[in-house]
Amino acid sequence: MNNCVGCGAISEKKYCQRCFSLKYYGQLLSEEVKKDKALDIINEIDKKEHVLLVVDILDIPNDFSFFERFENITLVLTKRDLLPFDISDQKFIDYFEKKFFSRVIVVSSKKNYNMDRLYGVIKKYQRNYFVGFANSGKSTLINKLLYNYFYQAGELTTSVMPATTRAMVKIIVNDKRQLIDTPGIIDETNIVNQLSIEEAKELTPQNTIRPVVYQVKEDQTIVINDQFFFFVKKPNVIVFYFKNVHYRRVYKLLNLEKKIEIDGEKEIVVPGLGFVKIKKPGELFYKVPDYTKVFVREPLI
């Protein structure tokens, strides 16, 4: 019995049935890696190994504490092409400078952005473990590295849906260096986990997101996809960095029970959707689906 080259699952053939269906027919057979199992697999990694924590730049988690035990960890912020390039990379790097990461690299697999710098770090180590949350772009990143620098086709299965990788996948390249993919950790509050593959594809942006700015001069509620509601009192400025969604506004306070006190410029994160920048102090009333949980952070950009 062998392992599927696409996701690491036990398989009699090169690809398991799930990866074969996804790779050649675009059909995803439902089979999740449970959160605890993904964490257990990552816990098998020795703390002294080189670990690359791959994070979607639009979906930065609130808590990194699980990864603090690693002594040499590179934070890789992926999908840089989704945010405007007039935003300096240094903003992202400065944001994480006081955390436990050994280094921070901002990349785009799609645009080949900063891939040389990332490869320069990887080639220093015999083993490179790629970890992170589901749908962060780990497998896509590894496939691009294989294509660019090791002259072989990347065969890891990729998808817009979470939990595509189901076990530890070790790839030995031409100089015996190992690139090791691990299952993504499922965040139950991420909206992508609640979507069908068709809905996830529709939500996933293919090009740079253009921020949507509302100059609030009178009380109003911003409604997104008829599921997410944000209300601020005048005057204020709200900037949305959301994925493929549609907006409308209502000039009154709807029945929104949850409230956040904003004491200065802040960002409100909706896992899987993006974030909202609030420019001025005030009260933010909001409503989101029960399965998700927003959080407040200091401005990333």
N, C-alpha and C positions, 0 to 999 in steps of 0.2 A: 504494500500500500504506500502511495506517495502523497505529496502535498500539492494542492492546486497552486500553480505559479501566480495566479491572479490575486488570491486572497489568503492563502496559507492553510485553508481547510483540508482535511484528509480527503483524498480523491484518487480513484483508480486511473484517471486520465489526466492530461496536462491541465485542463480546466475542469473545475467542478461544474455540476449542472447549473448552479446559480450564476457563476461567472460566465459560462458559455452563453446562457440566455441573455445576460446583460451585455456582453461584448458583441455578440453577433445579431441579436434581435432587439436590443434595447428594452428588454423585459426584466423587471426586478422581481425575483421570487422572494417572498417575505421570510426573512430569517435574521433576527437581530443578534448582535453580540451584547449580552447584558453588561450593564455598567460595572458590576463587581468583577466580572470575568476580565474585562479590559484592564481594570486596575490591577488585578492579580498578575496578568501577563507583564504589565509595565513594572510591577514590583520585583519581577525576576531579574531585572537589569541591575548589575552591580553599580553601586553609587559612584564609583570612580570612572566608569565608562563615559565616553563622549555622547551626550544626549542632545538632540535637536528638538526643541519644543516648537512645533509648527502651529501657528495661530492665524486664523483668518483676520485680516486687518479690520474688517467690518464687524467682527464677532469676537472681540477680545473678552475673555471671561472675567468675572469679578474676583475669583479666588484661584491663586496659583500655588497654594500651600502644599498640595500633594506632591509637587515636583521639587520642593526645597531640599530634599535629601540628596539630590544629585550634586556632585562637587564641580562638575564641568558641564555646564548647560548653555547651549546657544539658543536664544530666542529668535525664531525665524517668523517674521510677520509676512504672510503671503498675500497674494491677490492685490498687490500694490496698485495695479492698473485700475482697480475699481474706484479709487479716490483720485481727485485731480492732482496732477503732478506739480501744480503751483504751490501745493502744501509741502514744505520742506521735510525731508526724511528725518532731519535732526529733531523735529518736534516729537516724533515717535521714539527716537533713541533717548532723548532727554526724559521722556515720560517714565521710562523703565530704569534709569540710571541708578536709582537707589535700591532696586530690588536685587535679588540674589543671582541674576544671570551673569555669566562670564562675558557675554557679548550679545549685541542685538543687531540683526541684519534684516533689512527690508527688501523683499524680493517680489518679482512677478514671473511665474513660470510661463505665462502666456506671452509676455513681452520680452522674455530673456533678461529681465532687469536685475542687475546685481548678482547674477548667477556665478560670474567669475569670482566674486568675493566669497560667496558661499562655498564654492569648490575649493578655494584657497584654504579655508578652515577644514573642510572635510578631509583633504588629502594629508593632513597632519596626523590622522588617527587611523588605526587599522580597522576599528569597528565604529560605526556611526548609527546610533539608534534614533529613529524618527518616532516621536510620540506626540500626542495632542488630543484634542476633542474631535468628535466625528464631523466629517465634512469640512475639515480645515484645509484640505488640499495636499495632504501628505503624499499620497500615492502619485498624484499628478506631478508633484515636485520631484519625487524620486525618478519617475519616468523621464522627466526632462533632463535630470542630471545624467542618467544613463545614456541618453541620446547625445547630449552635448560633449561629455568628457570621457565616456567609456566605450563609445562607438558600438553600442548595442541597443536594440529596440527594447523600450520599457514595456513590460508585459503585466504590470500590476493593474488590476481591474479598477476603474474609476467610475464614479457616479455622482450625481447631484444629491443622492440620498445618503443618509448616515449609515455607518456600520458595514461598509463594503468590505474592508479588511477584517477577517475573523480570527486570525491567529498571527503569530510572529512569522514574518516572511524574510528570510535571509537571502540576499543577493550577493554572490561573490563575483567581483569584477576582475579585470585583466591583471591587476597587480596584487591579487588576493585580498584586496580591501573589501570590507563588508558594508553594505547598506542594508539596514534592517528596519523593515516597516512593522508597525504594531497596530492593533485595533484602536480605532478612535473611541474615546470615552463619550458615552451617550449623556448629554445634558437634557434631562427631562423637561426643562423649561424652554428649550429651544423650539421655535415654532416649526422648523423643518421636520421635526419628529412627528408632527401632526398632519403632514401633507402627503398626498399621493405623489407618485413620481411625476405625473403631468403637472400638478400644482407646483411642485418644487422647481421644475424646469421653467415654468412661467415666472416664478419669483426670482430666479437666478439671473442677475444682470450679465450681459455679454460685453458691455462697454462701460466706460467710466461713468460713474454716478454724478449727476449734476445736482448740487444741493438745492433744495427748494426752500426759499426764504419767505417768511411771513412777517411783515412789519405790522405789529398789532397796535392799532390806534383806538380800538374799542373792543369790549369783551367779545370773545369769539371762541368757538370750538373747532378744532381741525379734526376731520374724520378721515381715516385711512382704511381703504378696502372695506368700509362699513363694519370693521371689527375693532379698530383702535381709535380711541378718542382722547384728545388732549385739549385742555382749556386753560388759558392764562388771562389774567386781568390786564388791562391796558396800564401804561404803555410797555411794550416789550418787543423783542425780536426773537423769533424761533427759526432755527435752521434744521431742516430734516436731511439726514444722510441715510435714507432708506433704500431698499432694493426696488425691484419693479412693482410699484404700487400706484394707486390713483388716490388723489386728494380731493376733498371738498371742505368748505367751511360753513359753519352755522353761526349766526351772530347772536348767540345766547348760550348760557350754561345748560347743558343737558343733565340728565340724571347720572352724574359721575361721583361715586362715593369715595374713591381713594384720593389722597392728597399728599403732595410733597412740598415741604418748605424749601424754597430756593434762596440761599443766602448770598449768592453772587453768581458769576458765570459758571454753569455746570453743564454736564451732558447726561441725558437720560438714555439708558441702553435697553433695547428690547431684543433679547437673545434670538438670533436667527434672522432678524429684520434689519437691524442697523441701530442708529442712535440719533438723538435730537439734542441740539445745542440750544440752551436757554441763556440769553445774553445778560439779563438783568435780574435782580432779586425779586421775589414774589411768591405767590402760591400757584402750584401746578395741580390741577385736578385731572384725573385720567381714568380710563377704563380700558382694560385689555382682557383677552380670553383667560379663563380660570387656569388653564394649563401653563401659562407663562408667568414670569416674574421679572419685573423691571428693576433696575438698580441705578443709583446715581454715582457718578465719578467726577473727578476733576477733569477739566477740558483736555482732551487728547490733542485737539488741533485748534 
